[in-house]
Amino acid sequence: MDLSSAKPIEIKDKPLFDDYFKKFPPEISELTFTNLFIWRNHYDFLFTEWKNHLIIFSENYFKKYNTCAINPDNVFLLPPIGQNPSKIIRELFDAVKDIEIHRVPEVITEKINDNDALNDLNIEILEDRNNWDYVYDKEAIINLTGNKHRQNRRWLNKFLESYNYEFNLLSDDWIDKCKELQLEWCIMRGCEEDESLADENIAINEALDNFSELKYRGGIICVDNNCAAYTFGEMLNPNTLVIHIEKAHMEYEGSYQAINNFFLKKCCDNAIFVNREQDLGLHGLRRAKESYKPSRMVKKSILYQNKN
């Protein structure tokens, strides 16, 4: 396989990616065009088509962020998108030297575990808990019934009782308001001093600047003409909505619970489940995601070649 024919992801590539995702609906949150496009510069993503599969990779990601790698000299790949990703993974390890395949869902690793051919290649499978996706029953996190949802229900009611708010689904008219909150949020959180928050800020602004072209869905809450919270996501597969970004102003108590609740009530009627992505191993984020009581986790692993 010749990786030199690969090219960077551009907005004009959306139809190609969307066609693959429609034919082969993904389970992991990383695999939407919006997500790949807005994070393309963070990862230095390249892509190519090989044996009727879409191959997305980065030759530079581990060099920039070597704490993520088994070996920082390796090439970073996402799982292939196509009819038989487990077969293509075997062929990739055979055809390309020094690679690691990250965010591999359990449905693929189970097939790989059952295949003795990988033993000849010394492929190791390492669970990547920090990147497991949290998946919720949509109706459960809208209604927040029962004792297990007591705290989030209290925060939501606090917001409803305290503020004169307006909720709208995202449109071009509301993009500037989202940018105002994002700028204020970044100032309060010190994005300039935190590389991960700075990179996230770039990705968010990429999404907002390309709202019309990317065609994702979103929502915004305003209080007294100030943006209190916004969110955006899209359908990951026919029954699952993935939430890419959710931001709220700390001044408005319960605003995170409110934007989640309002958006899910108004968006994407065909969604049964909600994927709220991973916690990245961050304690506060893990606690927040666990508080909504996921119905299941999308387990992911790293595949690499043991050369010892």
C-alpha positions as CSV (number, residue, x, y, z in Angstrom):
1,M,0.0,0.0,0.0
2,D,1.3,3.4,-1.0
3,L,0.3,6.1,1.5
4,S,1.9,8.8,-0.6
5,S,-1.2,9.0,-2.7
6,A,-3.3,10.2,0.3
7,K,-4.6,13.8,0.6
8,P,-5.8,16.1,3.3
9,I,-9.5,16.3,4.2
10,E,-11.3,19.2,2.6
11,I,-14.9,20.4,2.7
12,K,-15.5,19.2,-0.8
13,D,-14.8,15.6,0.4
14,K,-18.0,15.5,2.4
15,P,-20.1,13.6,-0.2
16,L,-17.5,10.9,-0.4
17,F,-17.3,10.4,3.3
18,D,-21.1,10.6,3.8
19,D,-21.5,8.0,1.2
20,Y,-19.2,5.6,3.0
21,F,-20.9,6.3,6.4
22,K,-24.4,5.8,4.9
23,K,-23.4,2.4,3.4
24,F,-21.4,1.3,6.5
25,P,-23.0,3.1,9.5
26,P,-20.4,3.8,12.2
27,E,-20.7,3.1,15.9
28,I,-17.8,5.2,17.2
29,S,-18.2,8.9,17.6
30,E,-15.1,9.8,15.7
31,L,-16.6,8.7,12.3
32,T,-18.7,11.6,11.1
33,F,-17.4,14.0,8.4
34,T,-18.0,16.9,10.8
35,N,-15.8,15.5,13.5
36,L,-13.1,14.5,11.0
37,F,-13.1,17.9,9.3
38,I,-13.1,20.1,12.3
39,W,-10.3,18.1,13.9
40,R,-8.3,17.6,10.7
41,N,-5.5,20.1,11.6
42,H,-5.2,18.8,15.1
43,Y,-4.5,15.3,13.8
44,D,-3.0,16.2,10.4
45,F,-5.5,13.8,8.9
46,L,-4.9,12.3,5.4
47,F,-7.2,9.9,3.7
48,T,-7.2,7.5,0.7
49,E,-9.4,4.7,-0.7
50,W,-7.9,1.2,-0.7
51,K,-9.6,-2.0,-1.6
52,N,-13.0,-0.3,-1.5
53,H,-12.4,1.0,2.1
54,L,-11.8,4.5,3.3
55,I,-8.5,4.7,5.2
56,I,-7.9,7.8,7.5
57,F,-4.5,8.3,9.1
58,S,-1.9,10.7,10.3
59,E,1.8,10.5,9.9
60,N,2.5,13.4,12.3
61,Y,0.0,13.0,15.1
62,F,2.2,10.9,17.4
63,K,5.1,13.2,16.7
64,K,3.0,16.1,18.0
65,Y,1.4,14.2,20.9
66,N,3.6,11.2,21.6
67,T,1.9,10.4,24.9
68,C,-1.0,8.9,22.9
69,A,1.3,6.4,21.1
70,I,2.6,2.9,21.8
71,N,5.6,4.1,19.7
72,P,5.8,7.8,18.7
73,D,7.4,6.9,15.4
74,N,4.3,4.9,14.3
75,V,1.6,6.1,11.9
76,F,-1.8,6.7,13.5
77,L,-4.8,5.2,11.8
78,L,-8.5,5.1,12.5
79,P,-10.5,1.9,11.8
80,P,-11.1,1.4,8.0
81,I,-14.6,2.2,6.8
82,G,-16.0,-0.4,4.4
83,Q,-17.5,-3.9,4.1
84,N,-14.8,-5.8,6.0
85,P,-12.7,-3.6,8.2
86,S,-11.2,-6.6,10.2
87,K,-9.8,-8.1,7.0
88,I,-8.4,-4.8,5.9
89,I,-6.8,-4.3,9.3
90,R,-4.9,-7.6,8.8
91,E,-3.8,-6.5,5.4
92,L,-2.7,-3.1,6.6
93,F,-0.4,-4.6,9.2
94,D,1.0,-6.8,6.6
95,A,1.4,-4.0,4.0
96,V,2.5,-1.0,6.0
97,K,5.3,-0.9,8.5
98,D,5.0,0.8,11.9
99,I,1.3,1.5,12.3
100,E,-1.1,1.7,15.2
101,I,-4.9,1.6,14.7
102,H,-6.7,3.5,17.4
103,R,-10.4,3.8,18.4
104,V,-11.2,0.3,17.2
105,P,-14.6,-0.8,18.4
106,E,-15.3,-4.1,20.1
107,V,-17.3,-5.4,17.1
108,I,-14.0,-5.3,15.1
109,T,-11.7,-6.5,17.8
110,E,-13.9,-9.5,18.5
111,K,-13.6,-10.6,14.9
112,I,-9.8,-10.1,15.0
113,N,-9.5,-12.1,18.2
114,D,-11.2,-15.0,16.4
115,N,-8.7,-15.0,13.5
116,D,-5.5,-17.0,14.0
117,A,-3.8,-15.2,11.1
118,L,-3.1,-12.2,13.4
119,N,-0.9,-14.4,15.6
120,D,1.6,-14.5,12.8
121,L,1.8,-10.7,12.8
122,N,2.1,-10.4,16.6
123,I,-0.8,-8.0,16.8
124,E,-1.7,-6.8,20.4
125,I,-5.0,-5.4,21.5
126,L,-4.9,-2.8,24.2
127,E,-8.2,-1.4,25.7
128,D,-8.4,2.4,25.5
129,R,-10.8,3.2,28.3
130,N,-10.3,7.0,28.1
131,N,-11.8,6.9,24.6
132,W,-14.8,4.7,25.2
133,D,-18.1,6.4,24.1
134,Y,-21.0,7.0,26.5
135,V,-24.3,5.9,25.0
136,Y,-27.7,6.8,26.6
137,D,-31.3,6.0,26.1
138,K,-32.6,9.3,24.6
139,E,-36.0,9.3,26.5
140,A,-34.3,8.5,29.8
141,I,-32.0,11.6,29.7
142,I,-34.8,13.8,28.5
143,N,-37.3,12.7,31.3
144,L,-34.7,12.3,34.1
145,T,-37.1,10.2,36.2
146,G,-36.1,8.2,39.2
147,N,-33.6,8.6,42.0
148,K,-30.6,8.0,39.8
149,H,-31.3,11.2,37.8
150,R,-32.1,13.3,40.9
151,Q,-29.1,15.6,40.8
152,N,-29.4,16.5,37.1
153,R,-33.1,16.9,37.4
154,R,-32.5,19.4,40.3
155,W,-30.1,21.4,38.1
156,L,-32.5,21.5,35.2
157,N,-35.3,22.7,37.4
158,K,-33.0,25.3,38.9
159,F,-32.4,26.7,35.4
160,L,-36.1,26.6,34.5
161,E,-37.1,28.5,37.7
162,S,-34.4,31.1,37.6
163,Y,-34.1,32.5,34.1
164,N,-36.2,34.0,31.4
165,Y,-34.7,32.0,28.6
166,E,-35.2,31.5,24.9
167,F,-34.2,28.3,23.1
168,N,-33.7,28.0,19.3
169,L,-32.4,25.3,17.0
170,L,-29.2,26.5,15.4
171,S,-29.3,28.4,12.2
172,D,-27.0,30.9,10.5
173,D,-28.6,33.6,12.5
174,W,-27.3,32.2,15.8
175,I,-23.7,31.4,14.8
176,D,-22.3,34.7,16.1
177,K,-24.0,34.2,19.4
178,C,-22.3,30.8,19.8
179,K,-19.0,32.4,18.9
180,E,-19.5,35.0,21.7
181,L,-20.1,32.4,24.3
182,Q,-17.2,30.3,23.0
183,L,-14.8,33.3,23.3
184,E,-16.0,34.1,26.8
185,W,-15.9,30.4,27.8
186,C,-12.3,30.2,26.6
187,I,-11.3,33.4,28.5
188,M,-12.7,32.0,31.7
189,R,-11.1,28.6,31.2
190,G,-7.7,29.9,30.0
191,C,-7.7,28.2,26.6
192,E,-4.4,30.0,25.7
193,E,-2.6,28.3,28.5
194,D,-4.1,24.8,27.8
195,E,-3.1,23.2,24.6
196,S,-6.0,20.8,24.5
197,L,-8.6,23.5,25.1
198,A,-6.9,25.7,22.5
199,D,-7.1,22.9,19.9
200,E,-10.7,22.3,20.8
201,N,-11.4,26.0,20.4
202,I,-10.0,25.9,16.9
203,A,-12.1,22.9,16.1
204,I,-15.3,24.5,17.4
205,N,-14.7,27.6,15.3
206,E,-14.1,25.5,12.3
207,A,-17.5,23.9,12.9
208,L,-19.2,27.3,13.4
209,D,-17.5,28.9,10.4
210,N,-18.7,25.9,8.2
211,F,-22.2,25.4,9.6
212,S,-24.0,25.7,6.3
213,E,-21.7,23.3,4.5
214,L,-21.4,20.7,7.3
215,K,-25.1,20.5,7.9
216,Y,-25.0,19.3,11.5
217,R,-27.8,20.1,14.0
218,G,-27.5,22.4,17.0
219,G,-29.3,24.4,19.6
220,I,-28.8,27.6,21.6
221,I,-30.2,29.1,24.8
222,C,-30.2,32.8,25.3
223,V,-30.9,34.7,28.6
224,D,-31.5,38.4,28.3
225,N,-29.9,38.4,24.8
226,N,-26.8,36.6,26.1
227,C,-25.9,33.1,25.0
228,A,-26.1,30.9,28.0
229,A,-25.4,27.6,26.3
230,Y,-25.1,26.0,22.9
231,T,-24.6,22.5,21.5
232,F,-24.3,20.7,18.2
233,G,-24.3,17.1,16.9
234,E,-25.6,14.9,14.1
235,M,-26.9,11.5,13.4
236,L,-24.1,9.0,13.8
237,N,-26.1,6.1,12.4
238,P,-29.8,5.5,11.8
239,N,-30.8,5.3,15.5
240,T,-28.0,7.2,17.3
241,L,-27.4,11.0,17.7
242,V,-23.9,12.0,18.5
243,I,-23.2,15.2,20.5
244,H,-19.9,16.7,19.4
245,I,-19.9,19.9,21.5
246,E,-21.8,21.2,24.5
247,K,-20.8,24.5,26.1
248,A,-22.5,26.6,28.8
249,H,-21.8,29.8,30.7
250,M,-20.9,29.1,34.4
251,E,-23.0,32.1,35.4
252,Y,-26.3,30.3,34.6
253,E,-26.8,27.5,37.0
254,G,-28.2,24.4,35.3
255,S,-27.4,25.6,31.8
256,Y,-25.6,22.4,30.9
257,Q,-28.6,20.3,31.9
258,A,-30.9,22.7,30.1
259,I,-29.2,22.8,26.7
260,N,-29.0,19.0,26.7
261,N,-32.7,18.7,27.6
262,F,-34.0,21.3,25.2
263,F,-31.9,20.1,22.2
264,L,-32.9,16.4,22.6
265,K,-36.6,17.4,22.8
266,K,-36.5,19.4,19.6
267,C,-33.9,17.6,17.5
268,C,-33.7,14.3,15.6
269,D,-37.0,12.5,16.3
270,N,-35.7,9.3,14.8
271,A,-32.8,9.0,17.4
272,I,-33.3,6.3,20.0
273,F,-29.9,6.6,21.6
274,V,-27.5,9.5,22.3
275,N,-23.7,9.1,22.0
276,R,-22.0,11.8,24.1
277,E,-18.5,10.8,23.1
278,Q,-15.6,10.0,25.5
279,D,-14.3,11.5,28.7
280,L,-10.5,11.5,27.7
281,G,-9.6,10.3,31.1
282,L,-10.5,13.7,32.7
283,H,-12.0,13.2,36.1
284,G,-14.6,16.0,36.0
285,L,-15.7,15.0,32.5
286,R,-16.0,11.3,33.5
287,R,-18.1,12.2,36.5
288,A,-20.4,14.4,34.4
289,K,-20.9,11.8,31.8
290,E,-21.5,9.0,34.4
291,S,-24.0,11.2,36.2
292,Y,-26.4,10.7,33.2
293,K,-26.2,6.9,33.7
294,P,-25.2,5.5,30.3
295,S,-27.1,2.5,29.0
296,R,-23.9,1.2,27.6
297,M,-20.3,2.0,26.6
298,V,-18.9,1.7,23.1
299,K,-15.6,0.0,24.0
300,K,-12.5,0.9,21.9
301,S,-9.0,-0.5,21.7
302,I,-5.6,0.2,20.2
303,L,-4.1,-2.4,17.8
304,Y,-0.4,-2.5,17.4
305,Q,2.4,-4.9,16.4
306,N,4.5,-6.3,19.2
307,K,8.0,-6.4,17.9
308,N,9.7,-7.6,21.1
